[in-house]
Amino acid sequence: MHESERHRIILSAVQEKPVVTVQDIAELTDASEATIRRDIASLHVQGKLRRVRGGAEAVHPPQLGNLAARPFRVSESVNIDKKRAIARKAVDLCDDGDAIIINGGTTTFQMVHYMSARRLQVMTNSFAIAEHLVKHSKCNVSVPGGAIYRDQSLILSPFDNDAIRNFYARRIFIGAQGVGALGIMESDALVIQSEQKLMRQAEELIVMVDSSKFRKRSSLILCPLENVSTIITDEGVPDDAARMVEDAGIKLIVAGSTASGAADAPPDKRGSTSVA
């Protein structure tokens, strides 16, 4: 990743929370911690952030009330090829006429690029997904009521009397901050509340995560593994994570590179691993 791109990601990340660590930024950028320390030092000298022990903070700290979730623009370009391969396999699970829910996120957002010719009934709490589908697809698009969180491009409401409870879906597609033996993890309570409302309206839960998410953890559990029907990931999935998923009776779809020409292979039966 070019230095200017790393600097953009670092400056966005420090607006997410009071202090961002060197380790956090290294994971976001796939750069070494030594490189990130040099980047932080350079941005500190330029007066664009403040260097602190173990990380950096914003010159003008973020306002109270921001979500703990990472900003959309920070995560959008991270592992982009893997996210697109995963998204393509997700759209392959949909048939024209299906009603689906797509939760906001940078991995689920990549689904829109494979939906231009589809005719689906889509409910989404993602402002970015809704806008793209309205402009570039034949899908019918619904959004719930609520406040728009600009950084995450999410529409969230703490109230139950919104459009979500009147929408039924065959499947819901979500991303996650982490996946482990205890379940699917997220980083913000309000995001979890919104996702759980959406999940109650769908028959099947499809989790879309790149392989790095099997090594990440968060302090909040969205749902146990037993609630998940399918997990779609990439070829970097660790062997122990694949066994964990299969032992839980979850269908695991492993998406190969979108350039491989094999991404259209149909998924195997529940409990098996499909490598595209």
HELIX and SHEET records of a PDB file:
HELIX    1   1 GLU A    3  ALA A   13  1                                  11    
HELIX    2   2 VAL A   22  THR A   29  1                                   8    
HELIX    3   3 GLU A   33  VAL A   45  1                                  13    
HELIX    4   4 PHE A   72  SER A   75  1                                   4    
HELIX    5   5 ILE A   80  ASP A   92  1                                  13    
HELIX    6   6 THR A  106  PHE A  109  1                                   4    
HELIX    7   7 GLN A  110  TYR A  114  5                                   5    
HELIX    8   8 PHE A  127  HIS A  136  1                                  10    
HELIX    9   9 ALA A  163  ASN A  166  5                                   4    
HELIX   10  10 ALA A  189  MET A  199  1                                  11    
HELIX   11  11 SER A  211  PHE A  214  5                                   4    
HELIX   12  12 LEU A  225  ASN A  227  5                                   3    
HELIX   13  13 ASP A  239  ASP A  247  1                                   9    
SHEET    1   A 3 VAL A  19  THR A  21  0                                        
SHEET    2   A 3 GLY A  55  ALA A  58 -1                                        
SHEET    3   A 3 LEU A  49  VAL A  52 -1                                        
SHEET    1   B 8 ASN A 140  SER A 142  0                                        
SHEET    2   B 8 GLN A 121  THR A 124  1                                        
SHEET    3   B 8 ALA A  99  ILE A 102  1                                        
SHEET    4   B 8 ALA A 169  ILE A 174  1                                        
SHEET    5   B 8 ALA A 202  MET A 208  1                                        
SHEET    6   B 8 THR A 230  ASP A 234  1                                        
SHEET    7   B 8 LYS A 251  ALA A 255  1                                        
SHEET    8   B 8 THR A 273  VAL A 275  1                                        
SHEET    1   C 2 ALA A 147  TYR A 149  0                                        
SHEET    2   C 2 LEU A 154  LEU A 156 -1                                        
SHEET    1   D 3 GLY A 178  GLY A 180  0                                        
SHEET    2   D 3 GLY A 183  GLU A 186 -1                                        
SHEET    3   D 3 LEU A 220  CYS A 223 -1                                        
END                                                                             
